[in-house]
Amino acid sequence: MTILLKKIIVYDENGDNPVEITDDERVTIKISRGGTRGSTFDITLKNAWGEHVNSDGEFKYGVDDIIKIWLKWATEPTDEIDTDSSSDLFMTAEIIDVEAAGEENSIKWTLNCMDRTFLLLNRLWAKNYPISESKNAPQLISEIINATTGTGDGTLGTSLKANLAVGNWSGGTFTRTGGGYIQNVRPDNSPFPKKSISKVFKPVYEWIDDLSQPDMTNTSTELSATGSPPAPRPYFFYVDEDNNCHWEYPDTTSPVHRMTWGSTTAVSPDTNVHYIKSFKLKKTVSDIVNMVIFNAGTDFYGSGILNYYYEKTSKSPKLKPVFRSWIDISSDLIKKSIFDADSAAYAEDNATPGTLTYQGKRYTASYNFTPHWSSTAVTTDATLNASLRNKAALDEDSIGKVRAQRLCQNKGNPRWKGSITLRGYKFVIGELVRFNSAVHGILNADVRINDVQHTITKNGWDTMISVEEDAEPITNG
């Protein structure tokens, strides 16, 4: 027989004065991977006639207070929650709002909390990181997080911990031996290439998302060579319960969990028995996109920049194209070049017009100089314009083709996607699950965990995982 053990403690905003909550009615924990979402923690309190009210008449808990929750299934009478270890810790969050509700026979409070992922993802950052600084994607991610949140040690009440990991890949699995959790070598144990990136007051999640794509984790030569580059899939990012930042390549060699509908037997190599209560998975071709025709804006001469991208890994027998207008690409490149990163090379000259135009005004340029989007110097108006067009749409790692590739990777092939509800268990974002259901004809569907939701009530603890099959790795030839 198993018994659910639970401990919830609220601290003040400095991490002091702990108060344990024992009269919760319902707890919902949502842990999300990447994107614009943060992980949330909502708790409903009975508040039996003023139990959570201080002697001065004020509610005990306030916005910015810190809350922690531990969960564990006890199988032995001696089992207990270990608050000094992260093994039973599910979330550290901050209270963002409190809600009071009163009815004739009911007095309740609801605490809505959010972990530090939300705080990180939505902070704005503006900076130009030129190739001359010799920084790669993991170094840039670590630096950006530390710059926007302050260097912390990941403990209660401090900022996020975003250190590079020490470790190596073997047999398709990364083994961490020390340091942080931001992987600093690629799946073939080679170093990441040095890259340049610049944005003006963009959310941190957008920086991280761009730095996680294959064009930033591989060289242009590797992307265009026959076969797959060293890192053919996007990396994923999340913040764990101890406020450690994880940036990891999806391990596709061996599923961490194996689940079979209708069976309560542990399946190797996962020694845990997963009690599946329900599932719903769908595989559809209705929203497939395997070709993108795009407009990347206008160049220095006022001519349009058009190109297309076809997803070579698509398994669809039909061509399913879409059109995208991304005119911001060239506009942002030119604007940053003229008014910011390369401003010393330009002069507005409408009296004796030059050939370079932007928003109805003409400019002349002084050569030689290296535009911010390139590592190669330009020597004439023609080479400057060609360099712009290459970066906007024509090169394999151009901004337009990268955007199109991301769209196709998400929608290029029919993939299993849906949710699985189980008896409560501590799953980790990004883990790979091999799912089988003989009665449905689902055989060895490898799906990755994107979101985890825990619901704890008086009736027990359920966990629902949102899963999706990985996109095909990029490849050439």
Secondary structure as UniProt FT lines:
FT   STRAND          3..11
FT   TURN            13..14
FT   STRAND          19..21
FT   STRAND          24..32
FT   TURN            35..36
FT   STRAND          40..45
FT   TURN            48..49
FT   TURN            51..52
FT   TURN            55..56
FT   TURN            63..64
FT   STRAND          66..74
FT   TURN            77..78
FT   TURN            83..84
FT   TURN            86..87
FT   STRAND          89..103
FT   TURN            104..105
FT   STRAND          106..114
FT   HELIX           116..121
FT   STRAND          124..129
FT   HELIX           131..133
FT   HELIX           137..149
FT   TURN            156..157
FT   STRAND          164..170
FT   TURN            171..172
FT   STRAND          173..179
FT   STRAND          181..182
FT   TURN            187..188
FT   STRAND          197..203
FT   HELIX           204..211
FT   HELIX           214..217
FT   HELIX           220..224
FT   STRAND          236..239
FT   TURN            241..242
FT   STRAND          244..248
FT   STRAND          257..260
FT   TURN            261..262
FT   TURN            268..269
FT   STRAND          276..283
FT   TURN            286..287
FT   STRAND          291..298
FT   TURN            300..301
FT   STRAND          304..310
FT   TURN            312..313
FT   STRAND          321..325
FT   HELIX           328..336
FT   HELIX           337..341
FT   HELIX           343..345
FT   STRAND          346..348
FT   TURN            350..353
FT   STRAND          356..358
FT   TURN            359..360
FT   STRAND          361..365
FT   TURN            372..373
FT   HELIX           381..389
FT   HELIX           390..394
FT   TURN            396..397
FT   HELIX           399..411
FT   STRAND          416..423
FT   TURN            429..430
FT   STRAND          432..437
FT   HELIX           438..440
FT   STRAND          442..457
FT   TURN            458..459
FT   STRAND          460..469
//
